[in-house]
Amino acid sequence: MPSSDYQAKSAYRGDVAVRYDQDRKTEPLWEIEQAFVADLITRLPAGATVMDIPAGTGRFVGMLLAQGVSVQALDISADMLAELRRQYPTETRLQVAVGDAERLEAADSSIDCIISWRFFHLLPLATIDRVLGEFRRVCRGRMIIQVLPARTGGLATRLPSAVKAVLRPVRRLLRPAAKTPWSHIPSFIHAERDLLRLFARHRLKVADAATLATYQGLPVRVYTLERDGA
C-alpha cells in the first residue's frame, strides 16, 4: 500500500503550486539542472516513452516533446499538474495524470526511460525502497534519479540512523539553513552508501553517476540506473 510517511506528499498545493516555477527559476542550481537534462534528453530515441515523475509543473516536458518522445507526466499533486496542463492543452504525445510513485499504474516493462528529479530527498529510505521497486518493474530502459543532496563520505555516513535523527535538530541550530520557499518541507540527506545498497537490493546497476553542483555544502548527485538481469 502507498505510504503517507513524508510531508511533501501533500505539500505542493494551492499557492505553492502556482508559485513553484517563479520561486525556483532564479536559483543557480535550476539552470545547471536544466542544462544537464537538456543534454541527457538529446540521447533519447524519437518515439521512446518517458515517464517524468514527479513532473511537477512540467519543467522538462517541453524539452522531451521537442525530442520526439511520448511523455507520461505523473505527480501526486493535482494542483501542480493543473499548472502543467495549462501549458500543453492539446499535446497528443503527453499524458498527464495524478500518480503515486509507490504504486504506479503503468504495465510491467512499458517505459523506456524514467526521469525522477528533486524527489528522493523528500523521501525516507523505506519509501525510496518501495519507489525503486516500482521503477524497476515498469521501466525496461534507464532510470535517471537526482538526489539533492547526498552524503558521499565522512563521519555522518557511518553513524546509525537513530543517532543521525537525534543529531539533526542540533545541526540545524548550529548551522541554520538559508530560508527558501520550500524550507517548511522536511528533507532527508541520504548517505550514498545507503542509496547504493537500495539500488543493489532491486538489482539496479549504476551505469553512470555525476555530481552537478553543491547544495548547502553537499553534492547534488545524479544516478543513471539500469536493470541488472531480468
C-alpha positions in Angstrom: 0.0 0.0 0.0 1.2 3.6 -0.6 2.5 5.3 2.5 1.8 8.7 4.0 5.1 9.0 5.8 6.6 12.0 4.1 5.2 15.5 4.4 5.9 16.5 0.8 3.2 14.1 -0.4 0.6 16.8 0.4 2.8 20.0 0.4 2.7 21.1 -3.2 -0.8 22.5 -3.3 -2.5 25.9 -3.8 -0.2 28.9 -3.9 2.8 26.6 -3.5 2.0 25.1 -6.9 1.1 28.4 -8.5 4.4 29.9 -7.5 6.6 26.9 -7.9 8.4 27.9 -11.0 8.6 31.6 -10.0 10.2 30.7 -6.7 12.8 28.4 -8.2 13.9 29.7 -11.6 16.2 32.2 -10.0 18.3 29.5 -8.3 21.8 28.9 -9.9 21.2 25.2 -9.4 18.0 25.4 -11.5 19.9 26.4 -14.6 22.6 23.8 -14.0 19.9 21.1 -13.8 18.1 22.4 -16.9 21.3 22.2 -19.0 22.1 18.7 -17.7 18.7 17.3 -18.5 18.6 19.1 -21.9 21.8 17.3 -22.9 20.5 14.0 -21.5 17.3 14.2 -23.5 19.2 14.6 -26.8 20.3 10.9 -26.3 16.7 9.6 -26.2 15.5 8.0 -29.4 12.5 9.5 -31.1 9.4 7.5 -30.3 10.6 6.5 -26.8 8.1 6.6 -23.9 9.4 8.6 -21.0 7.9 8.8 -17.5 8.6 12.1 -15.7 7.8 11.6 -12.0 7.2 13.8 -10.2 6.6 16.0 -13.2 5.5 19.0 -11.1 4.6 21.9 -13.3 6.4 20.4 -16.3 9.9 21.9 -16.3 11.2 19.1 -18.6 8.1 18.4 -20.6 8.8 20.9 -23.4 12.3 19.6 -24.0 11.1 16.0 -24.0 8.3 16.7 -26.6 10.8 18.6 -28.8 12.9 15.4 -28.9 10.0 13.5 -30.3 9.3 11.2 -27.4 6.0 10.4 -25.7 5.7 11.7 -22.1 3.8 10.3 -19.2 3.8 13.2 -16.7 2.9 12.0 -13.2 2.7 13.8 -9.9 0.9 13.3 -6.6 -0.3 16.9 -6.7 -3.3 17.7 -8.9 -2.5 21.4 -8.4 1.0 21.1 -9.8 -0.4 19.1 -12.8 -3.0 21.8 -13.4 -0.2 24.3 -13.9 1.4 21.8 -16.4 -1.8 21.2 -18.3 -2.3 24.9 -18.9 0.9 25.0 -20.9 0.1 22.0 -23.1 -3.7 21.8 -23.5 -3.8 19.9 -26.8 -0.5 17.9 -27.0 -1.3 14.3 -28.1 2.1 12.8 -27.1 1.6 14.0 -23.5 -0.3 12.0 -20.9 -0.8 13.9 -17.6 -2.2 12.1 -14.5 -2.1 12.1 -10.8 0.1 9.2 -9.8 1.8 7.8 -6.7 5.4 6.6 -7.2 4.8 3.9 -4.7 2.1 2.3 -6.8 2.4 3.0 -10.4 -0.4 2.1 -12.8 1.9 1.5 -15.7 2.3 -2.0 -17.0 5.5 -4.1 -16.4 8.4 -3.0 -18.7 6.3 -0.5 -20.5 8.5 2.6 -20.1 11.8 3.3 -21.9 13.1 5.9 -19.5 12.2 7.4 -16.1 13.3 10.8 -15.1 12.9 11.5 -11.3 14.1 14.9 -10.3 14.0 16.7 -6.9 12.2 13.8 -5.3 14.4 11.4 -3.5 15.5 14.0 -0.9 11.9 14.3 0.2 11.6 10.5 0.9 12.7 8.4 3.9 14.8 5.4 2.9 11.8 3.0 3.4 9.8 4.9 0.9 12.7 5.1 -1.6 12.8 1.3 -1.3 9.2 1.0 -2.4 9.6 3.6 -5.2 12.7 1.8 -6.6 10.8 -1.4 -6.7 8.1 0.2 -8.9 10.6 2.0 -11.1 12.3 -1.3 -11.8 9.0 -3.0 -12.5 7.7 -0.5 -15.1 11.0 0.6 -16.8 12.8 -1.5 -19.3 15.5 1.1 -20.0 17.3 3.7 -18.0 16.2 5.5 -14.8 17.7 9.0 -14.2 17.5 9.8 -10.5 18.6 13.0 -8.9 19.4 13.2 -5.2 19.5 16.7 -3.7 22.0 16.4 -1.9 23.7 13.1 -0.9 26.5 12.5 1.6 29.3 10.7 -0.2 31.7 10.3 2.8 32.6 11.4 6.2 31.6 10.5 9.7 27.9 11.1 9.1 27.7 8.2 6.7 28.9 5.8 9.4 26.5 6.8 12.1 23.4 4.7 12.8 20.2 6.2 11.6 18.9 6.7 15.2 21.9 8.7 16.1 21.6 10.9 13.0 17.9 11.5 13.8 18.9 12.8 17.3 21.7 15.0 15.9 19.7 16.5 13.0 18.0 19.3 15.1 21.3 20.1 16.8 22.9 20.6 13.4 20.1 22.9 12.4 20.6 25.0 15.5 24.4 25.2 14.9 24.1 25.9 11.2 20.6 27.1 10.3 19.7 26.6 6.6 19.1 29.5 4.4 15.4 30.4 4.1 13.9 29.1 0.9 10.3 28.8 -0.4 10.4 25.1 0.4 12.0 25.4 3.9 8.7 24.2 5.5 9.0 20.8 3.7 11.3 18.4 5.6 14.2 17.0 3.5 16.3 13.9 4.1 20.1 13.9 3.4 20.9 10.3 2.4 24.3 8.7 2.6 25.3 7.5 -0.8 26.2 4.0 0.6 22.5 3.6 1.7 21.3 4.6 -1.8 23.7 2.2 -3.4 22.5 -0.6 -1.1 18.9 0.0 -2.2 19.9 0.1 -5.8 21.6 -3.3 -5.4 18.6 -4.7 -3.5 16.4 -4.0 -6.5 19.0 -5.3 -9.0 19.6 -1.9 -10.4 23.2 -1.2 -11.6 24.7 2.3 -11.7 25.5 2.9 -15.3 26.7 6.4 -14.5 26.9 8.9 -11.6 27.6 12.6 -11.7 27.9 15.5 -9.3 26.1 18.5 -10.7 26.9 21.1 -8.1 26.9 21.5 -4.3 23.9 22.5 -2.2 24.5 23.7 1.3 28.0 22.2 1.1 26.9 18.8 -0.1 27.0 17.2 -3.6 23.9 17.1 -5.8 24.1 13.7 -7.4 22.5 12.2 -10.5 22.4 8.4 -10.9 21.7 6.6 -14.2 20.4 3.2 -13.3 19.7 0.1 -15.4 18.1 -3.2 -14.6 20.7 -5.8 -13.8 19.1 -9.0 -15.2 15.5 -9.8 -16.0 
